């Protein structure tokens, strides 16, 4: 690591702390951590600017992406003024402003090779530390920060999502590759080792997007470096060395990684849900193609477009940064973003190909590769919306711009202003201080608002309603369009009112206007959010304003058609007004979204309203899973014939082996073995290879005492598993049991001997042979069979016990004692062995040593 010959400035220390803090604070995704990161960035800018003012010289550098950044923020502002959730959009704009500010801070302060080198070393060392921590599979808490690693080999460390930790690691990995190529000797060896560790941790995140992104970044680095240096051999050796290292490590256990990557071609695993989200998002883009729905509003606007492909789950991201950017800011925002990236790469690569330095091209290309990797990953995830990863992305972009420009002295310098007058210095210094203080106050507003919201919720739970309202009013003064605050105030007023309501107040809705005002205000502040309409519906329902309640629920359903609860409340209202058809239709739509677990609740509601089987049936969706749930409900209520009809109907709806098993299991639970035999036979005609159905057929035949047919089925199953001795032995034992039930013990022993001839090393067959021979009072033969079982299964306590019992029957008491001692050595709590030892000691007076 480079030595610090020059003193590290305070702003650099803050920058290093930001790099440490970002991943540590769960990727900087919570309000408190985002605010902290923004305040650190403001401090960085403040120190850098005020230092220049104090020295009397202001330098302003231009970058290739100045115009795209201006145009991008112009597109964001246009989108903001048409946003469906202005408060959410403002918080997202703060994030983007902080990222851009950090980019320009890097451009203006890290102009020297030493500063760039030190910054990269800090990034790589921190990335290595986090990679090592993740590889240790730590679980628990460290200094209050939760560790998410260690589940199914997926390393997440402090990040909530393993894909986001992979995004961080792929950025560090590419930067480490560039730094490794730029150094020589011992430093290169050290960096090479750290790069391998980072790559290994990245692989064990099991993030397919992260692994593909890092691979794409590495390929970009190798190809671009080979073109710039025109020395393909050295870089091919470098990539070969990395590959060799990974192969060596893989030898010691990369099976989970390989299994994960093997699912890339399987859409059901790789992301059918994401594809469905993207498909639904296209409808959002179609409705607002130019301005979009507003920055950060995807999660509140998407539910209106959500389809059955992703049902009732809440979707907070599009899992594709480009799709989400288009839905938020329109096609204009996406076009500016893509063009800015294109111009960044073109301008940097054009300059890097002309430089004579051996250090700068490796650093610049490594930084561009880091950006390239995360841009690939962003096709299937939302890494650029994770603040820690976004900050590292803009730092890498800034390093790439500086490295590309270092070949020409001060080529980026736009203006160099000298402040000769102390008065100008003083005025500018004070003005900058005021500006930075105002920026810090604005950046802290979301955090202060959340704190006020939390405090109000606590007061609300403690029934301190006046305190809660006061806290909300204070927060609303600074954030008048925060919908959570507006809605919570309505909740508090409603709860406070309901505790003093009389029946006359409910009927007249006394004091309603003040409560509904806040719900309506929340709905106006976020017109696509259905939760506030649902609250209005619940409010009107309480105060018996049925028409208004139905209207509110219907509007909520339009905004969020896949969310189930409004359908249920609407159905209940229809039931109260005897609008049966509408109620049943609403119940059916509710069940389609809520799932089979809600079937009993709905059917009970219909029953309590006077509806019986036919009405209940109309409320059940016509799918196999719902028909089976309906059948279970009918069976629990004593209507077994109707339940069986529903199960049969479920199979006709979806004639699969799974539904056949469900039907047979239902018949079995209800002890309808005759029908079970009949249906098993019918299902075997359709699924002749299904082992479970064959087994249930044989057991059902056994229950109705058709032993000969059951024996034939078990023989077929034993033949099917002829290559699996233990499984085949189970069927021989079942056949023997059938003969034993008929008191045909000799036939039972004959069947077991047939099994022993085929599988002479299967001890369980000898064990059951010995038991049946004992029943036939052939004690010597039984003893021989149990001895053989004991030699094949020496650790089986039941074999030990029965062998000891057989010794006792043959009057070999000492051998019995020895066998039961062995049994207790294996399982000291085995009660039968203890009882046998005590019985022998009592009957024969034999000493039992050690017992």
Buried (B, 14 or more C-beta within 10 A) or exposed (E): EEEEEEEEBEBBEBBBEBBBBBBBBBBBBBBEBBBBBBBBBBBBBBBBBBEBBEEBEBBBBBBBBEBBBEBBBEBBEBBBEBBBBBBBBBBBBBBBBBBBBBBBBBBBBBBEBEBBBBBBBBBBBBBBBBBBBBBEEBEEEEEEEEBBBBEEBBBBBBBBBBBBBBBBBBBBBBBBBBBBBBBEEEBBEBBBEBBBBBBBBBBBBBBBBBBBBBBBBBBBBBBBBBEBBEEEEEBEEBBEBBEEBBEEBBEEEBEBBEEBBEBEEEEEEBBEBBBBBBBBBEBBBEEBEBBBBBBBBBBBBBBBBBEEEBBBEEBEBBBBBBBBBBBBBBBBBBBBBBBBBEBBBEBBBEBBBEBEBEBBBBBBBBBBBBBBBBBBBBBBBBBBBBBBBBBBBBBBBBBBBBBBBBBEEEEBEEEEEEBEEEEBBEEBBEEBBEBBEEBBEBBBBBBBBBBBBEBBBEBBEEEBBEBBBBBBEBBBEBBEBBBBBBBBBBBBBBBBBBEEBEEEBEEEBEBBEEBBBBBBBBBEBBBBBBBBBBBBBBBBBBBEBBEBBBBBBEBBBEBBBBBBBBBBBBBBBBBEEEBBEBBBBBBBBBBBBBBBEBBBEBBEBBBEBEBEBEBBBBBBBEBBBBBBBBBBBBBEBEBBEBBBBBBBBBBEBEEEBEBBBBBBBBBBEBEBBEBBBEBBBEBBEEBEEBEBBBBBBBBBBBBEEBBEBBBEBBBEBBEBBEEEBEBBBBBBBBBBBBBBEEEBBEBBBBBBBBBBEBBEEBBBBBBBBBBBBBBEEBBEBBBBBBBBBBEBBEEBBBBBBBBBBBBBBBEBBEBBBEBBBBBBEEBEEBEBBBEBBEEBBEEEEEEEEEE
